[in-house]
Amino acid sequence: MSDIDQAIAEIIPGRRDQSMLSGMLLGALAGAAAAALLAPRSGAATRELLRERGLELKDRAEEMLRSRRSPL
């Protein structure tokens, strides 16, 4: 099991479609990166956009982890 599959297994225990979810997440990240790199912006603007989107993604992932780990 890959690291991402293990992380997802911790978030969503008992689910068999974990590799599907990890594939969807990786596909979304790859698509976002490709779109950002192919956008008609300067290199500096593209790097800034990637940095901002990466921080947003990190914040959303951390929030998801916190909400999944908190007791119901």
Secondary structure, DSSP 8 states (H G I E B T S, - for coil): --HHHHHHHHHSTT-S-HHHHHHHHHHHHHHHHHHHHHSSS-HHHHHHHHHHHHHHHHHHHHHHHHHHHS--
